[in-house]
């Protein structure tokens, strides 16, 4: 998986989280599930990014 895909997952999850927060403020149904899905997506993309950086051969962390 490329860095581009991980960033796309993170951006989509951030949009879902923002939408869930907006719905939560307006007391609409489905807000809690959107917040949960969005935050899990952000956490998943963070874990993928950490794994990708740790497994990369170009020593990204040493620069």
PDBQT receptor file of N, H, CA, C and O in Angstrom, charges set to zero:
ATOM      1  N   UNK A   1       0.836  -1.170   0.000  1.00  0.00    +0.000 N 
ATOM      2  CA  UNK A   1       0.000   0.000   0.000  1.00  0.00    +0.000 C 
ATOM      3  C   UNK A   1       0.886   1.240   0.000  1.00  0.00    +0.000 C 
ATOM      4  O   UNK A   1       1.865   1.318   0.742  1.00  0.00    +0.000 OA
ATOM      5  N   UNK A   2       0.534   2.196  -0.833  1.00  0.00    +0.000 N 
ATOM      6  H   UNK A   2      -0.261   2.133  -1.436  1.00  0.00    +0.000 HD
ATOM      7  CA  UNK A   2       1.334   3.407  -0.964  1.00  0.00    +0.000 C 
ATOM      8  C   UNK A   2       0.912   4.438   0.082  1.00  0.00    +0.000 C 
ATOM      9  O   UNK A   2      -0.159   4.346   0.682  1.00  0.00    +0.000 OA
ATOM     10  N   UNK A   3       1.790   5.421   0.280  1.00  0.00    +0.000 N 
ATOM     11  H   UNK A   3       2.660   5.496  -0.207  1.00  0.00    +0.000 HD
ATOM     12  CA  UNK A   3       1.478   6.497   1.206  1.00  0.00    +0.000 C 
ATOM     13  C   UNK A   3       0.221   7.251   0.779  1.00  0.00    +0.000 C 
ATOM     14  O   UNK A   3      -0.549   7.725   1.615  1.00  0.00    +0.000 OA
ATOM     15  N   UNK A   4       0.027   7.351  -0.533  1.00  0.00    +0.000 N 
ATOM     16  H   UNK A   4       0.652   6.966  -1.212  1.00  0.00    +0.000 HD
ATOM     17  CA  UNK A   4      -1.129   8.062  -1.075  1.00  0.00    +0.000 C 
ATOM     18  C   UNK A   4      -2.432   7.418  -0.616  1.00  0.00    +0.000 C 
ATOM     19  O   UNK A   4      -3.387   8.115  -0.274  1.00  0.00    +0.000 OA
ATOM     20  N   UNK A   5      -2.470   6.091  -0.610  1.00  0.00    +0.000 N 
ATOM     21  H   UNK A   5      -1.694   5.524  -0.888  1.00  0.00    +0.000 HD
ATOM     22  CA  UNK A   5      -3.677   5.385  -0.187  1.00  0.00    +0.000 C 
ATOM     23  C   UNK A   5      -3.952   5.585   1.296  1.00  0.00    +0.000 C 
ATOM     24  O   UNK A   5      -5.102   5.731   1.709  1.00  0.00    +0.000 OA
ATOM     25  N   UNK A   6      -2.891   5.591   2.090  1.00  0.00    +0.000 N 
ATOM     26  H   UNK A   6      -1.957   5.472   1.754  1.00  0.00    +0.000 HD
ATOM     27  CA  UNK A   6      -3.055   5.790   3.525  1.00  0.00    +0.000 C 
ATOM     28  C   UNK A   6      -3.578   7.200   3.809  1.00  0.00    +0.000 C 
ATOM     29  O   UNK A   6      -4.427   7.387   4.680  1.00  0.00    +0.000 OA
ATOM     30  N   UNK A   7      -3.074   8.176   3.082  1.00  0.00    +0.000 N 
ATOM     31  H   UNK A   7      -2.384   8.024   2.375  1.00  0.00    +0.000 HD
ATOM     32  CA  UNK A   7      -3.531   9.551   3.272  1.00  0.00    +0.000 C 
ATOM     33  C   UNK A   7      -4.987   9.693   2.844  1.00  0.00    +0.000 C 
ATOM     34  O   UNK A   7      -5.751  10.415   3.485  1.00  0.00    +0.000 OA
ATOM     35  N   UNK A   8      -5.379   9.016   1.771  1.00  0.00    +0.000 N 
ATOM     36  H   UNK A   8      -4.758   8.430   1.250  1.00  0.00    +0.000 HD
ATOM     37  CA  UNK A   8      -6.771   9.064   1.318  1.00  0.00    +0.000 C 
ATOM     38  C   UNK A   8      -7.691   8.461   2.376  1.00  0.00    +0.000 C 
ATOM     39  O   UNK A   8      -8.759   9.012   2.646  1.00  0.00    +0.000 OA
ATOM     40  N   UNK A   9      -7.296   7.340   2.977  1.00  0.00    +0.000 N 
ATOM     41  H   UNK A   9      -6.429   6.893   2.757  1.00  0.00    +0.000 HD
ATOM     42  CA  UNK A   9      -8.090   6.728   4.042  1.00  0.00    +0.000 C 
ATOM     43  C   UNK A   9      -8.228   7.698   5.211  1.00  0.00    +0.000 C 
ATOM     44  O   UNK A   9      -9.311   7.840   5.780  1.00  0.00    +0.000 OA
ATOM     45  N   UNK A  10      -7.127   8.366   5.570  1.00  0.00    +0.000 N 
ATOM     46  H   UNK A  10      -6.248   8.250   5.109  1.00  0.00    +0.000 HD
ATOM     47  CA  UNK A  10      -7.168   9.301   6.688  1.00  0.00    +0.000 C 
ATOM     48  C   UNK A  10      -8.078  10.488   6.394  1.00  0.00    +0.000 C 
ATOM     49  O   UNK A  10      -8.842  10.911   7.262  1.00  0.00    +0.000 OA
ATOM     50  N   UNK A  11      -8.007  11.027   5.189  1.00  0.00    +0.000 N 
ATOM     51  H   UNK A  11      -7.386  10.684   4.484  1.00  0.00    +0.000 HD
ATOM     52  CA  UNK A  11      -8.836  12.184   4.837  1.00  0.00    +0.000 C 
ATOM     53  C   UNK A  11     -10.315  11.804   4.826  1.00  0.00    +0.000 C 
ATOM     54  O   UNK A  11     -11.148  12.564   5.319  1.00  0.00    +0.000 OA
ATOM     55  N   UNK A  12     -10.651  10.649   4.274  1.00  0.00    +0.000 N 
ATOM     56  H   UNK A  12      -9.974  10.031   3.873  1.00  0.00    +0.000 HD
ATOM     57  CA  UNK A  12     -12.047  10.208   4.266  1.00  0.00    +0.000 C 
ATOM     58  C   UNK A  12     -12.561   9.978   5.683  1.00  0.00    +0.000 C 
ATOM     59  O   UNK A  12     -13.697  10.331   5.998  1.00  0.00    +0.000 OA
ATOM     60  N   UNK A  13     -11.730   9.389   6.534  1.00  0.00    +0.000 N 
ATOM     61  H   UNK A  13     -10.807   9.102   6.278  1.00  0.00    +0.000 HD
ATOM     62  CA  UNK A  13     -12.126   9.169   7.922  1.00  0.00    +0.000 C 
ATOM     63  C   UNK A  13     -12.299  10.494   8.653  1.00  0.00    +0.000 C 
ATOM     64  O   UNK A  13     -13.184  10.623   9.498  1.00  0.00    +0.000 OA
ATOM     65  N   UNK A  14     -11.470  11.470   8.338  1.00  0.00    +0.000 N 
ATOM     66  H   UNK A  14     -10.750  11.365   7.651  1.00  0.00    +0.000 HD
ATOM     67  CA  UNK A  14     -11.608  12.790   8.957  1.00  0.00    +0.000 C 
ATOM     68  C   UNK A  14     -12.907  13.469   8.529  1.00  0.00    +0.000 C 
ATOM     69  O   UNK A  14     -13.568  14.127   9.333  1.00  0.00    +0.000 OA
ATOM     70  N   UNK A  15     -13.261  13.305   7.272  1.00  0.00    +0.000 N 
ATOM     71  H   UNK A  15     -12.724  12.771   6.619  1.00  0.00    +0.000 HD
ATOM     72  CA  UNK A  15     -14.522  13.873   6.788  1.00  0.00    +0.000 C 
ATOM     73  C   UNK A  15     -15.706  13.210   7.478  1.00  0.00    +0.000 C 
ATOM     74  O   UNK A  15     -16.658  13.888   7.864  1.00  0.00    +0.000 OA
ATOM     75  N   UNK A  16     -15.655  11.893   7.635  1.00  0.00    +0.000 N 
ATOM     76  H   UNK A  16     -14.881  11.342   7.322  1.00  0.00    +0.000 HD
ATOM     77  CA  UNK A  16     -16.732  11.173   8.320  1.00  0.00    +0.000 C 
ATOM     78  C   UNK A  16     -16.824  11.609   9.778  1.00  0.00    +0.000 C 
ATOM     79  O   UNK A  16     -17.925  11.772  10.304  1.00  0.00    +0.000 OA
ATOM     80  N   UNK A  17     -15.679  11.801  10.437  1.00  0.00    +0.000 N 
ATOM     81  H   UNK A  17     -14.784  11.668  10.009  1.00  0.00    +0.000 HD
ATOM     82  CA  UNK A  17     -15.676  12.250  11.823  1.00  0.00    +0.000 C 
ATOM     83  C   UNK A  17     -16.266  13.648  11.943  1.00  0.00    +0.000 C 
ATOM     84  O   UNK A  17     -17.047  13.915  12.857  1.00  0.00    +0.000 OA
ATOM     85  N   UNK A  18     -15.905  14.536  11.036  1.00  0.00    +0.000 N 
ATOM     86  H   UNK A  18     -15.271  14.319  10.294  1.00  0.00    +0.000 HD
ATOM     87  CA  UNK A  18     -16.447  15.894  11.057  1.00  0.00    +0.000 C 
ATOM     88  C   UNK A  18     -17.950  15.894  10.827  1.00  0.00    +0.000 C 
ATOM     89  O   UNK A  18     -18.682  16.631  11.488  1.00  0.00    +0.000 OA
ATOM     90  N   UNK A  19     -18.408  15.078   9.902  1.00  0.00    +0.000 N 
ATOM     91  H   UNK A  19     -17.814  14.480   9.365  1.00  0.00    +0.000 HD
ATOM     92  CA  UNK A  19     -19.839  14.970   9.635  1.00  0.00    +0.000 C 
ATOM     93  C   UNK A  19     -20.573  14.409  10.858  1.00  0.00    +0.000 C 
ATOM     94  O   UNK A  19     -21.660  14.872  11.204  1.00  0.00    +0.000 OA
ATOM     95  N   UNK A  20     -19.972  13.414  11.503  1.00  0.00    +0.000 N 
ATOM     96  H   UNK A  20     -19.089  13.039  11.222  1.00  0.00    +0.000 HD
ATOM     97  CA  UNK A  20     -20.562  12.857  12.716  1.00  0.00    +0.000 C 
ATOM     98  C   UNK A  20     -20.643  13.878  13.836  1.00  0.00    +0.000 C 
ATOM     99  O   UNK A  20     -21.629  13.915  14.572  1.00  0.00    +0.000 OA
ATOM    100  N   UNK A  21     -19.613  14.710  13.973  1.00  0.00    +0.000 N 
ATOM    101  H   UNK A  21     -18.812  14.679  13.375  1.00  0.00    +0.000 HD
ATOM    102  CA  UNK A  21     -19.643  15.757  14.998  1.00  0.00    +0.000 C 
ATOM    103  C   UNK A  21     -20.733  16.781  14.696  1.00  0.00    +0.000 C 
ATOM    104  O   UNK A  21     -21.424  17.239  15.606  1.00  0.00    +0.000 OA
ATOM    105  N   UNK A  22     -20.888  17.140  13.429  1.00  0.00    +0.000 N 
ATOM    106  H   UNK A  22     -20.327  16.768  12.689  1.00  0.00    +0.000 HD
ATOM    107  CA  UNK A  22     -21.935  18.080  13.052  1.00  0.00    +0.000 C 
ATOM    108  C   UNK A  22     -23.317  17.507  13.351  1.00  0.00    +0.000 C 
ATOM    109  O   UNK A  22     -24.184  18.205  13.878  1.00  0.00    +0.000 OA
ATOM    110  N   UNK A  23     -23.516  16.244  13.014  1.00  0.00    +0.000 N 
ATOM    111  H   UNK A  23     -22.812  15.678  12.585  1.00  0.00    +0.000 HD
ATOM    112  CA  UNK A  23     -24.800  15.608  13.294  1.00  0.00    +0.000 C 
ATOM    113  C   UNK A  23     -25.035  15.479  14.795  1.00  0.00    +0.000 C 
ATOM    114  O   UNK A  23     -26.174  15.572  15.252  1.00  0.00    +0.000 OA
ATOM    115  N   UNK A  24     -23.976  15.268  15.561  1.00  0.00    +0.000 N 
ATOM    116  H   UNK A  24     -23.051  15.192  15.189  1.00  0.00    +0.000 HD
ATOM    117  CA  UNK A  24     -24.088  15.158  17.010  1.00  0.00    +0.000 C 
ATOM    118  C   UNK A  24     -24.510  16.503  17.612  1.00  0.00    +0.000 C 
ATOM    119  O   UNK A  24     -25.317  16.542  18.541  1.00  0.00    +0.000 OA
ATOM    120  N   UNK A  25     -23.970  17.595  17.087  1.00  0.00    +0.000 N 
ATOM    121  H   UNK A  25     -23.314  17.563  16.333  1.00  0.00    +0.000 HD
ATOM    122  CA  UNK A  25     -24.349  18.927  17.571  1.00  0.00    +0.000 C 
ATOM    123  C   UNK A  25     -25.828  19.200  17.287  1.00  0.00    +0.000 C 
ATOM    124  O   UNK A  25     -26.525  19.813  18.096  1.00  0.00    +0.000 OA
ATOM    125  N   UNK A  26     -26.294  18.732  16.118  1.00  0.00    +0.000 N 
ATOM    126  H   UNK A  26     -25.727  18.235  15.461  1.00  0.00    +0.000 HD
ATOM    127  CA  UNK A  26     -27.678  18.978  15.737  1.00  0.00    +0.000 C 
ATOM    128  C   UNK A  26     -28.633  17.915  16.283  1.00  0.00    +0.000 C 
ATOM    129  O   UNK A  26     -29.831  17.966  16.001  1.00  0.00    +0.000 OA
ATOM    130  N   UNK A  27     -28.124  16.951  17.060  1.00  0.00    +0.000 N 
ATOM    131  H   UNK A  27     -27.152  16.910  17.289  1.00  0.00    +0.000 HD
ATOM    132  CA  UNK A  27     -28.914  15.892  17.702  1.00  0.00    +0.000 C 
ATOM    133  C   UNK A  27     -29.664  15.029  16.684  1.00  0.00    +0.000 C 
ATOM    134  O   UNK A  27     -30.816  14.661  16.912  1.00  0.00    +0.000 OA
ATOM    135  N   UNK A  28     -29.022  14.712  15.582  1.00  0.00    +0.000 N 
ATOM    136  H   UNK A  28     -28.086  15.011  15.397  1.00  0.00    +0.000 HD
ATOM    137  CA  UNK A  28     -29.620  13.842  14.590  1.00  0.00    +0.000 C 
ATOM    138  C   UNK A  28     -29.215  12.402  14.864  1.00  0.00    +0.000 C 
ATOM    139  O   UNK A  28     -28.235  12.138  15.560  1.00  0.00    +0.000 OA
ATOM    140  N   UNK A  29     -29.977  11.488  14.310  1.00  0.00    +0.000 N 
ATOM    141  H   UNK A  29     -30.773  11.703  13.744  1.00  0.00    +0.000 HD
ATOM    142  CA  UNK A  29     -29.664  10.076  14.518  1.00  0.00    +0.000 C 
ATOM    143  C   UNK A  29     -28.488   9.657  13.636  1.00  0.00    +0.000 C 
ATOM    144  O   UNK A  29     -28.267  10.215  12.561  1.00  0.00    +0.000 OA
ATOM    145  N   UNK A  30     -27.756   8.685  14.105  1.00  0.00    +0.000 N 
ATOM    146  H   UNK A  30     -27.936   8.232  14.978  1.00  0.00    +0.000 HD
ATOM    147  CA  UNK A  30     -26.628   8.162  13.349  1.00  0.00    +0.000 C 
ATOM    148  C   UNK A  30     -25.325   8.880  13.608  1.00  0.00    +0.000 C 
ATOM    149  O   UNK A  30     -24.296   8.523  13.034  1.00  0.00    +0.000 OA
ATOM    150  N   UNK A  31     -25.348   9.884  14.460  1.00  0.00    +0.000 N 
ATOM    151  H   UNK A  31     -26.183  10.174  14.926  1.00  0.00    +0.000 HD
ATOM    152  CA  UNK A  31     -24.134  10.665  14.704  1.00  0.00    +0.000 C 
ATOM    153  C   UNK A  31     -23.090   9.843  15.447  1.00  0.00    +0.000 C 
ATOM    154  O   UNK A  31     -21.907   9.908  15.112  1.00  0.00    +0.000 OA
ATOM    155  N   UNK A  32     -23.494   9.088  16.430  1.00  0.00    +0.000 N 
ATOM    156  H   UNK A  32     -24.455   9.036  16.702  1.00  0.00    +0.000 HD
ATOM    157  CA  UNK A  32     -22.536   8.314  17.220  1.00  0.00    +0.000 C 
ATOM    158  C   UNK A  32     -21.839   7.255  16.374  1.00  0.00    +0.000 C 
ATOM    159  O   UNK A  32     -20.639   7.020  16.520  1.00  0.00    +0.000 OA
ATOM    160  N   UNK A  33     -22.598   6.622  15.493  1.00  0.00    +0.000 N 
ATOM    161  H   UNK A  33     -23.573   6.812  15.374  1.00  0.00    +0.000 HD
ATOM    162  CA  UNK A  33     -21.983   5.594  14.649  1.00  0.00    +0.000 C 
ATOM    163  C   UNK A  33     -21.008   6.219  13.645  1.00  0.00    +0.000 C 
ATOM    164  O   UNK A  33     -19.963   5.637  13.354  1.00  0.00    +0.000 OA
ATOM    165  N   UNK A  34     -21.344   7.394  13.118  1.00  0.00    +0.000 N 
ATOM    166  H   UNK A  34     -22.193   7.866  13.355  1.00  0.00    +0.000 HD
ATOM    167  CA  UNK A  34     -20.416   8.072  12.207  1.00  0.00    +0.000 C 
ATOM    168  C   UNK A  34     -19.139   8.481  12.930  1.00  0.00    +0.000 C 
ATOM    169  O   UNK A  34     -18.046   8.345  12.382  1.00  0.00    +0.000 OA
ATOM    170  N   UNK A  35     -19.268   8.976  14.145  1.00  0.00    +0.000 N 
ATOM    171  H   UNK A  35     -20.156   9.086  14.591  1.00  0.00    +0.000 HD
ATOM    172  CA  UNK A  35     -18.085   9.336  14.921  1.00  0.00    +0.000 C 
ATOM    173  C   UNK A  35     -17.222   8.110  15.183  1.00  0.00    +0.000 C 
ATOM    174  O   UNK A  35     -15.998   8.168  15.064  1.00  0.00    +0.000 OA
ATOM    175  N   UNK A  36     -17.857   7.011  15.537  1.00  0.00    +0.000 N 
ATOM    176  H   UNK A  36     -18.851   6.964  15.633  1.00  0.00    +0.000 HD
ATOM    177  CA  UNK A  36     -17.116   5.774  15.815  1.00  0.00    +0.000 C 
ATOM    178  C   UNK A  36     -16.398   5.275  14.567  1.00  0.00    +0.000 C 
ATOM    179  O   UNK A  36     -15.219   4.926  14.630  1.00  0.00    +0.000 OA
ATOM    180  N   UNK A  37     -17.087   5.240  13.448  1.00  0.00    +0.000 N 
ATOM    181  H   UNK A  37     -18.045   5.524  13.397  1.00  0.00    +0.000 HD
ATOM    182  CA  UNK A  37     -16.484   4.762  12.200  1.00  0.00    +0.000 C 
ATOM    183  C   UNK A  37     -15.343   5.673  11.771  1.00  0.00    +0.000 C 
ATOM    184  O   UNK A  37     -14.287   5.195  11.355  1.00  0.00    +0.000 OA
ATOM    185  N   UNK A  38     -15.546   6.973  11.869  1.00  0.00    +0.000 N 
ATOM    186  H   UNK A  38     -16.403   7.362  12.207  1.00  0.00    +0.000 HD
ATOM    187  CA  UNK A  38     -14.513   7.919  11.472  1.00  0.00    +0.000 C 
ATOM    188  C   UNK A  38     -13.262   7.827  12.328  1.00  0.00    +0.000 C 
ATOM    189  O   UNK A  38     -12.146   7.841  11.807  1.00  0.00    +0.000 OA
ATOM    190  N   UNK A  39     -13.442   7.734  13.633  1.00  0.00    +0.000 N 
ATOM    191  H   UNK A  39     -14.348   7.724  14.056  1.00  0.00    +0.000 HD
ATOM    192  CA  UNK A  39     -12.276   7.663  14.515  1.00  0.00    +0.000 C 
ATOM    193  C   UNK A  39     -11.551   6.329  14.395  1.00  0.00    +0.000 C 
ATOM    194  O   UNK A  39     -10.325   6.279  14.502  1.00  0.00    +0.000 OA
ATOM    195  N   UNK A  40     -12.294   5.250  14.175  1.00  0.00    +0.000 N 
ATOM    196  H   UNK A  40     -13.290   5.291  14.089  1.00  0.00    +0.000 HD
ATOM    197  CA  UNK A  40     -11.639   3.963  13.926  1.00  0.00    +0.000 C 
ATOM    198  C   UNK A  40     -10.859   3.995  12.618  1.00  0.00    +0.000 C 
ATOM    199  O   UNK A  40      -9.782   3.408  12.522  1.00  0.00    +0.000 OA
ATOM    200  N   UNK A  41     -11.396   4.676  11.613  1.00  0.00    +0.000 N 
ATOM    201  H   UNK A  41     -12.271   5.153  11.690  1.00  0.00    +0.000 HD
ATOM    202  CA  UNK A  41     -10.685   4.826  10.344  1.00  0.00    +0.000 C 
ATOM    203  C   UNK A  41      -9.409   5.632  10.497  1.00  0.00    +0.000 C 
ATOM    204  O   UNK A  41      -8.390   5.313   9.884  1.00  0.00    +0.000 OA
ATOM    205  N   UNK A  42      -9.463   6.676  11.313  1.00  0.00    +0.000 N 
ATOM    206  H   UNK A  42     -10.291   6.935  11.811  1.00  0.00    +0.000 HD
ATOM    207  CA  UNK A  42      -8.262   7.468  11.559  1.00  0.00    +0.000 C 
ATOM    208  C   UNK A  42      -7.210   6.652  12.305  1.00  0.00    +0.000 C 
ATOM    209  O   UNK A  42      -6.022   6.722  11.988  1.00  0.00    +0.000 OA
ATOM    210  N   UNK A  43      -7.647   5.883  13.290  1.00  0.00    +0.000 N 
ATOM    211  H   UNK A  43      -8.612   5.826  13.547  1.00  0.00    +0.000 HD
ATOM    212  CA  UNK A  43      -6.711   5.046  14.036  1.00  0.00    +0.000 C 
ATOM    213  C   UNK A  43      -6.107   3.969  13.138  1.00  0.00    +0.000 C 
ATOM    214  O   UNK A  43      -4.916   3.672  13.229  1.00  0.00    +0.000 OA
ATOM    215  N   UNK A  44      -6.940   3.387  12.268  1.00  0.00    +0.000 N 
ATOM    216  H   UNK A  44      -7.908   3.628  12.194  1.00  0.00    +0.000 HD
ATOM    217  CA  UNK A  44      -6.460   2.359  11.339  1.00  0.00    +0.000 C 
ATOM    218  C   UNK A  44      -5.419   2.927  10.376  1.00  0.00    +0.000 C 
ATOM    219  O   UNK A  44      -4.394   2.296  10.120  1.00  0.00    +0.000 OA
ATOM    220  N   UNK A  45      -5.687   4.122   9.843  1.00  0.00    +0.000 N 
ATOM    221  H   UNK A  45      -6.519   4.635  10.051  1.00  0.00    +0.000 HD
ATOM    222  CA  UNK A  45      -4.720   4.717   8.928  1.00  0.00    +0.000 C 
ATOM    223  C   UNK A  45      -3.442   5.114   9.651  1.00  0.00    +0.000 C 
ATOM    224  O   UNK A  45      -2.363   5.059   9.062  1.00  0.00    +0.000 OA
ATOM    225  N   UNK A  46      -3.541   5.510  10.905  1.00  0.00    +0.000 N 
ATOM    226  H   UNK A  46      -4.418   5.554  11.384  1.00  0.00    +0.000 HD
ATOM    227  CA  UNK A  46      -2.342   5.798  11.686  1.00  0.00    +0.000 C 
ATOM    228  C   UNK A  46      -1.486   4.568  11.906  1.00  0.00    +0.000 C 
ATOM    229  O   UNK A  46      -0.260   4.632  11.810  1.00  0.00    +0.000 OA
ATOM    230  N   UNK A  47      -2.128   3.448  12.202  1.00  0.00    +0.000 N 
ATOM    231  H   UNK A  47      -3.124   3.396  12.281  1.00  0.00    +0.000 HD
ATOM    232  CA  UNK A  47      -1.395   2.192  12.375  1.00  0.00    +0.000 C 
ATOM    233  C   UNK A  47      -0.746   1.767  11.063  1.00  0.00    +0.000 C 
ATOM    234  O   UNK A  47       0.401   1.320  11.052  1.00  0.00    +0.000 OA
ATOM    235  N   UNK A  48      -1.479   1.904   9.953  1.00  0.00    +0.000 N 
ATOM    236  H   UNK A  48      -2.411   2.267   9.962  1.00  0.00    +0.000 HD
ATOM    237  CA  UNK A  48      -0.902   1.568   8.651  1.00  0.00    +0.000 C 
ATOM    238  C   UNK A  48       0.306   2.444   8.332  1.00  0.00    +0.000 C 
ATOM    239  O   UNK A  48       1.300   1.962   7.788  1.00  0.00    +0.000 OA
ATOM    240  N   UNK A  49       0.220   3.723   8.668  1.00  0.00    +0.000 N 
ATOM    241  H   UNK A  49      -0.587   4.114   9.110  1.00  0.00    +0.000 HD
ATOM    242  CA  UNK A  49       1.337   4.628   8.413  1.00  0.00    +0.000 C 
ATOM    243  C   UNK A  49       2.557   4.256   9.248  1.00  0.00    +0.000 C 
ATOM    244  O   UNK A  49       3.683   4.288   8.752  1.00  0.00    +0.000 OA
ATOM    245  N   UNK A  50       2.340   3.906  10.506  1.00  0.00    +0.000 N 
ATOM    246  H   UNK A  50       1.426   3.881  10.910  1.00  0.00    +0.000 HD
ATOM    247  CA  UNK A  50       3.450   3.495  11.368  1.00  0.00    +0.000 C 
ATOM    248  C   UNK A  50       4.101   2.223  10.837  1.00  0.00    +0.000 C 
ATOM    249  O   UNK A  50       5.328   2.120  10.809  1.00  0.00    +0.000 OA
ATOM    250  N   UNK A  51       3.289   1.255  10.415  1.00  0.00    +0.000 N 
ATOM    251  H   UNK A  51       2.293   1.339  10.437  1.00  0.00    +0.000 HD
ATOM    252  CA  UNK A  51       3.827   0.012   9.860  1.00  0.00    +0.000 C 
ATOM    253  C   UNK A  51       4.599   0.294   8.576  1.00  0.00    +0.000 C 
ATOM    254  O   UNK A  51       5.679  -0.255   8.358  1.00  0.00    +0.000 OA
ATOM    255  N   UNK A  52       4.038   1.154   7.730  1.00  0.00    +0.000 N 
ATOM    256  H   UNK A  52       3.161   1.601   7.907  1.00  0.00    +0.000 HD
ATOM    257  CA  UNK A  52       4.701   1.487   6.463  1.00  0.00    +0.000 C 
ATOM    258  C   UNK A  52       6.042   2.181   6.706  1.00  0.00    +0.000 C 
ATOM    259  O   UNK A  52       7.029   1.881   6.033  1.00  0.00    +0.000 OA
ATOM    260  N   UNK A  53       6.079   3.104   7.662  1.00  0.00    +0.000 N 
ATOM    261  H   UNK A  53       5.278   3.348   8.209  1.00  0.00    +0.000 HD
ATOM    262  CA  UNK A  53       7.330   3.800   7.960  1.00  0.00    +0.000 C 
ATOM    263  C   UNK A  53       8.358   2.863   8.583  1.00  0.00    +0.000 C 
ATOM    264  O   UNK A  53       9.549   2.974   8.291  1.00  0.00    +0.000 OA
ATOM    265  N   UNK A  54       7.920   1.952   9.428  1.00  0.00    +0.000 N 
ATOM    266  H   UNK A  54       6.953   1.862   9.665  1.00  0.00    +0.000 HD
ATOM    267  CA  UNK A  54       8.847   1.024  10.071  1.00  0.00    +0.000 C 
ATOM    268  C   UNK A  54       9.409   0.012   9.078  1.00  0.00    +0.000 C 
ATOM    269  O   UNK A  54      10.548  -0.432   9.224  1.00  0.00    +0.000 OA
ATOM    270  N   UNK A  55       8.626  -0.351   8.079  1.00  0.00    +0.000 N 
ATOM    271  H   UNK A  55       7.701   0.010   7.960  1.00  0.00    +0.000 HD
ATOM    272  CA  UNK A  55       9.057  -1.357   7.118  1.00  0.00    +0.000 C 
ATOM    273  C   UNK A  55       9.759  -0.769   5.898  1.00  0.00    +0.000 C 
ATOM    274  O   UNK A  55      10.261  -1.511   5.054  1.00  0.00    +0.000 OA
ATOM    275  N   UNK A  56       9.798   0.554   5.802  1.00  0.00    +0.000 N 
ATOM    276  H   UNK A  56       9.390   1.156   6.488  1.00  0.00    +0.000 HD
ATOM    277  CA  UNK A  56      10.401   1.143   4.610  1.00  0.00    +0.000 C 
ATOM    278  C   UNK A  56      11.926   0.955   4.624  1.00  0.00    +0.000 C 
ATOM    279  O   UNK A  56      12.564   0.939   5.677  1.00  0.00    +0.000 OA
ATOM    280  N   UNK A  57      12.464   0.819   3.452  1.00  0.00    +0.000 N 
ATOM    281  H   UNK A  57      11.946   0.832   2.597  1.00  0.00    +0.000 HD
ATOM    282  CA  UNK A  57      13.887   0.550   3.320  1.00  0.00    +0.000 C 
ATOM    283  C   UNK A  57      14.721   1.826   3.149  1.00  0.00    +0.000 C 
ATOM    284  O   UNK A  57      15.951   1.770   3.173  1.00  0.00    +0.000 OA
ATOM    285  N   UNK A  58      14.063   2.965   2.977  1.00  0.00    +0.000 N 
ATOM    286  H   UNK A  58      13.065   3.011   2.957  1.00  0.00    +0.000 HD
ATOM    287  CA  UNK A  58      14.813   4.192   2.722  1.00  0.00    +0.000 C 
ATOM    288  C   UNK A  58      15.132   4.969   4.004  1.00  0.00    +0.000 C 
ATOM    289  O   UNK A  58      15.556   6.122   3.926  1.00  0.00    +0.000 OA
ATOM    290  N   UNK A  59      14.940   4.374   5.157  1.00  0.00    +0.000 N 
ATOM    291  H   UNK A  59      14.596   3.437   5.220  1.00  0.00    +0.000 HD
ATOM    292  CA  UNK A  59      15.266   4.982   6.446  1.00  0.00    +0.000 C 
ATOM    293  C   UNK A  59      14.678   6.376   6.577  1.00  0.00    +0.000 C 
ATOM    294  O   UNK A  59      15.396   7.350   6.803  1.00  0.00    +0.000 OA
ATOM    295  N   UNK A  60      13.372   6.457   6.433  1.00  0.00    +0.000 N 
ATOM    296  H   UNK A  60      12.789   5.665   6.249  1.00  0.00    +0.000 HD
ATOM    297  CA  UNK A  60      12.654   7.726   6.499  1.00  0.00    +0.000 C 
ATOM    298  C   UNK A  60      12.837   8.391   7.867  1.00  0.00    +0.000 C 
ATOM    299  O   UNK A  60      12.920   9.616   7.953  1.00  0.00    +0.000 OA
ATOM    300  N   UNK A  61      12.901   7.596   8.925  1.00  0.00    +0.000 N 
ATOM    301  H   UNK A  61      12.834   6.600   8.855  1.00  0.00    +0.000 HD
ATOM    302  CA  UNK A  61      12.987   8.153  10.263  1.00  0.00    +0.000 C 
ATOM    303  C   UNK A  61      14.382   8.685  10.592  1.00  0.00    +0.000 C 
ATOM    304  O   UNK A  61      14.527   9.458  11.539  1.00  0.00    +0.000 OA
ATOM    305  N   UNK A  62      15.403   8.296   9.841  1.00  0.00    +0.000 N 
ATOM    306  H   UNK A  62      15.285   7.668   9.072  1.00  0.00    +0.000 HD
ATOM    307  CA  UNK A  62      16.764   8.745  10.107  1.00  0.00    +0.000 C 
ATOM    308  C   UNK A  62      17.080  10.084   9.445  1.00  0.00    +0.000 C 
ATOM    309  O   UNK A  62      18.132  10.662   9.717  1.00  0.00    +0.000 OA
ATOM    310  N   UNK A  63      16.214  10.584   8.599  1.00  0.00    +0.000 N 
ATOM    311  H   UNK A  63      15.359  10.115   8.378  1.00  0.00    +0.000 HD
ATOM    312  CA  UNK A  63      16.494  11.837   7.884  1.00  0.00    +0.000 C 
ATOM    313  C   UNK A  63      16.222  13.022   8.780  1.00  0.00    +0.000 C 
ATOM    314  O   UNK A  63      16.398  14.166   8.360  1.00  0.00    +0.000 OA
TER     315      UNK A  63
